[in-house]
Amino acid sequence: MPLPAPPRRTPTPHPLPIPPQPTSSDNLAIVLLHSLKKFLLSASQVTSEYKDLNMETFKFSSTSKPTQRDIVHFSGRIFYGVYKNSEFLRHSNNIETILSKGYELRKKLKSVAPGQVVMIDGVELEKNTPLLVKRTGDKVNIENYEFTMNRLSGLVAAYTFDNRKRFPAVQSSEALALGLKWDNGSTEKCKLYLSAVSGTEHFYDQFEYWPLICALRKLQKKKITPELVIKIAKIKNNNNVTLGKDLMNNQARLFHLWMEFPGASKDDLKEFLKTVPDDLKICFQF
């Protein structure tokens, strides 16, 4: 009898190396890539379907200009809310320098073309983000979030007023030119002192119509032009009332504050207001 054939042995496959298992971040990347691929394919298909429909298309004109209703006016309240915690405001020396030597930056801005920006050395808006100040001009578009010289000085003055207890001594070249003195123990004196700073007319929450009072005093001393005072008088407060009308609605307060200027008197103010240009008188509705 023949011997039975030995059982056939199944060859053992050569073991293959096991690939490394993807990590969770790898899995996420794979899923995202697949999702992106599906999205692009579906988007391509949808675009093709829309083209097949022979639909009309519309494109906005690149030369269209916004209407007056579309223009958003600058808001000192919003500007202050956005930038009051900026890095440069945390350092008292920056505040003191801008208030006392702001005229140096203003002079520098006059040396560059309208629309160009100047970087203030050593002053940061945020960490590793320099503070840039833009020169204004008749045909220069200034975005509401951009810094100009007046916006910068007005912001610094508003911040100083809100934190006046931190500043026992403040030197503002504009306030000193009007003979005003700093006293952080007196809210009224601080408010009037800082109202002399250019740009404070936009920060009504801190200064109300007081910057217009200082502007009138500057005009009387021939430090600014009537056109600039008119521009300030036409600015509207939080209640949509011009500063000129707001001032006239508070005449008793006006005369009281006017007396804070050295050598000023009520009669002096009355006579001066009679001599201002008619365009300015209209702002006050004389």
C-alpha positions in Angstrom: 0.0 0.0 0.0 1.4 3.3 -1.0 2.2 5.8 1.8 -0.1 8.8 2.1 1.2 12.1 0.7 2.4 14.5 3.3 0.0 17.4 4.0 0.7 20.5 1.9 2.2 23.2 4.0 0.9 26.7 3.4 3.8 29.0 3.0 4.1 31.6 5.8 4.0 35.1 4.2 6.9 37.3 4.8 5.8 39.8 7.5 5.4 43.3 6.1 6.5 46.3 8.2 3.6 48.0 10.0 3.4 51.6 9.0 3.3 54.1 11.8 -0.2 55.0 13.0 -1.2 58.5 12.2 -1.5 60.9 15.2 -4.6 62.8 16.0 -3.2 65.9 14.3 -2.4 63.8 11.2 -5.9 62.4 11.1 -7.3 65.9 11.3 -5.1 67.0 8.5 -6.2 64.1 6.4 -9.9 64.7 7.1 -9.4 68.4 6.2 -7.6 67.6 3.0 -10.4 65.2 1.9 -13.0 67.7 2.9 -11.2 70.4 0.9 -11.0 68.1 -2.1 -14.7 67.3 -2.0 -15.5 71.0 -1.6 -13.4 72.0 -4.6 -15.0 69.3 -6.7 -18.5 70.2 -5.7 -17.7 73.9 -6.2 -16.4 73.2 -9.7 -19.5 71.3 -10.5 -21.8 74.0 -9.2 -19.9 76.7 -11.1 -20.2 74.6 -14.3 -24.0 74.2 -13.7 -24.4 78.0 -13.2 -22.6 78.7 -16.4 -24.9 76.2 -18.3 -27.9 78.2 -17.1 -26.6 81.2 -19.0 -27.4 83.6 -16.1 -26.7 87.3 -16.3 -23.9 88.6 -14.1 -23.5 91.9 -12.3 -20.4 93.7 -11.2 -20.2 96.9 -9.1 -18.6 99.9 -10.8 -15.1 100.6 -9.6 -15.7 104.3 -10.0 -18.8 104.6 -7.9 -18.6 106.9 -4.9 -20.3 106.4 -1.6 -23.3 108.5 -0.8 -23.3 110.8 2.2 -25.4 108.3 4.0 -22.7 105.6 3.4 -19.9 107.7 5.0 -19.2 106.8 8.6 -18.0 109.9 10.5 -15.1 109.6 12.9 -16.2 108.8 16.4 -13.9 109.8 19.3 -15.9 107.6 21.6 -15.3 104.5 19.4 -11.6 105.4 18.8 -11.0 105.8 22.5 -12.7 102.5 23.3 -10.5 100.7 20.8 -7.2 102.3 21.7 -7.4 103.2 25.4 -5.5 100.0 26.4 -2.7 100.5 23.9 0.8 99.6 24.9 2.2 103.1 24.6 -0.4 104.5 27.0 0.8 102.2 29.7 4.0 104.3 29.9 3.8 107.7 31.5 6.8 109.0 29.7 5.1 108.5 26.3 2.1 110.5 27.5 4.2 113.3 28.9 6.3 113.5 25.7 3.3 113.6 23.4 1.6 116.3 25.4 4.8 118.4 25.9 6.6 117.8 22.6 3.7 117.0 20.2 4.7 120.0 18.2 7.9 118.2 17.1 5.9 115.4 15.6 3.6 117.9 14.0 6.6 119.6 12.4 7.9 116.3 11.2 4.6 115.4 9.5 4.7 118.6 7.6 7.9 117.5 6.0 6.3 114.4 4.4 3.8 114.2 1.6 0.1 114.1 2.5 -1.1 110.6 3.0 2.3 109.3 4.1 2.9 107.9 7.6 5.5 108.5 10.2 6.6 105.8 12.6 7.3 107.1 16.1 10.6 105.6 17.3 10.3 103.6 20.5 6.5 104.0 20.7 4.4 100.8 20.2 0.7 100.5 19.6 1.0 96.9 20.7 4.0 94.6 21.4 6.2 94.7 18.2 3.6 96.9 16.5 4.9 100.5 15.9 2.6 103.5 16.2 2.1 105.0 12.8 0.8 108.5 12.3 -0.6 109.6 9.0 -0.3 113.1 7.5 -3.7 114.5 6.5 -4.5 116.5 3.4 -7.4 117.8 1.4 -7.5 114.7 -0.9 -6.2 112.2 1.6 -8.6 109.4 2.7 -8.2 108.8 6.5 -9.8 105.6 7.8 -11.5 105.8 11.1 -9.0 103.5 12.7 -5.9 105.4 11.5 -3.9 107.8 13.7 -3.5 111.4 12.7 -1.6 114.0 14.9 -4.9 115.4 16.3 -6.4 111.9 17.0 -3.2 110.9 18.8 -3.0 114.0 20.9 -6.7 113.9 21.6 -6.6 110.3 22.6 -3.6 110.9 24.9 -5.4 113.9 26.5 -8.6 111.9 27.1 -6.6 109.0 28.6 -4.8 111.5 30.9 -8.0 113.0 32.0 -9.6 109.6 32.9 -6.4 108.7 34.8 -5.5 112.1 36.1 -4.7 110.8 39.6 -1.8 108.9 38.1 -0.3 112.2 36.9 0.7 114.7 39.6 2.6 116.8 37.0 1.6 117.2 33.4 3.1 119.6 30.9 1.1 120.5 27.8 2.7 123.0 25.5 -0.8 124.1 24.2 -2.2 124.6 27.7 0.8 126.4 29.0 0.5 128.8 26.0 -2.9 129.8 27.4 -1.6 130.3 30.9 -3.4 127.3 32.3 -2.0 125.2 35.2 -2.3 121.5 36.0 -3.9 120.4 39.2 -5.0 116.8 39.3 -6.8 117.5 42.5 -9.4 119.5 40.6 -11.5 117.9 37.9 -12.4 121.2 36.4 -8.9 122.4 36.2 -7.7 119.1 34.6 -10.6 119.2 32.1 -9.9 122.8 31.0 -6.2 122.2 30.9 -6.4 119.2 28.6 -9.2 120.8 26.5 -6.5 123.1 25.2 -4.9 120.1 23.5 -5.6 119.8 19.7 -7.9 116.9 18.9 -9.8 116.9 22.2 -12.9 118.3 20.3 -13.6 114.7 19.2 -13.6 113.3 22.7 -16.9 114.6 24.0 -17.2 112.0 26.8 -14.2 113.5 28.5 -14.3 117.2 27.4 -17.8 118.2 26.2 -17.7 121.6 24.5 -14.7 122.9 26.5 -12.2 122.5 23.6 -14.2 125.1 21.7 -13.7 127.5 24.6 -9.9 127.0 24.4 -10.1 127.4 20.6 -11.7 130.8 21.1 -9.0 131.8 23.4 -6.4 130.6 20.9 -8.1 132.6 18.2 -8.1 135.7 20.4 -4.4 135.3 20.9 -4.0 134.8 17.2 -2.5 131.3 17.6 -5.0 129.6 15.2 -7.2 130.7 12.3 -11.0 131.4 12.3 -11.4 128.5 9.8 -10.1 126.0 12.4 -12.5 127.3 15.1 -15.4 127.1 12.7 -14.4 123.5 11.9 -14.4 122.7 15.7 -17.7 124.5 16.2 -19.4 122.4 13.6 -18.4 119.0 15.2 -21.5 117.3 16.6 -21.6 115.9 20.1 -23.1 112.5 21.1 -26.6 114.0 20.9 -26.0 115.2 17.3 -25.8 118.9 18.5 -22.9 121.0 17.2 -20.4 122.1 19.7 -21.2 125.7 18.8 -24.8 125.3 19.8 -23.8 123.3 22.8 -21.6 126.1 23.9 -24.3 128.7 23.6 -26.7 126.5 25.6 -24.2 126.7 28.4 -23.3 130.4 28.4 -23.1 130.7 32.2 -20.5 127.9 32.2 -18.7 129.5 29.3 -18.2 132.8 31.2 -17.2 130.9 34.3 -14.5 128.9 32.5 -13.3 131.9 30.5 -12.3 133.6 33.7 -9.8 130.7 34.3 -7.6 132.2 31.6 -5.1 134.7 33.1 -6.2 138.3 32.3 -9.6 137.3 30.9 -12.9 138.8 31.8 -16.6 138.5 30.9 -16.6 141.9 29.1 -13.4 140.9 27.3 -15.2 137.7 26.0 -18.3 139.6 25.0 -16.4 142.2 23.0 -14.3 139.5 21.4 -17.3 137.5 20.2 -18.6 140.7 18.5 -15.5 140.8 16.3 -15.3 137.2 15.1 -16.1 136.5 11.4 -19.7 136.1 10.3 -19.2 132.5 9.4 -18.2 131.8 13.0 -21.1 133.8 14.4 -23.5 131.6 12.4 -22.0 128.6 14.2 -23.0 130.2 17.5 -26.3 131.5 16.1 -25.7 135.0 17.3 
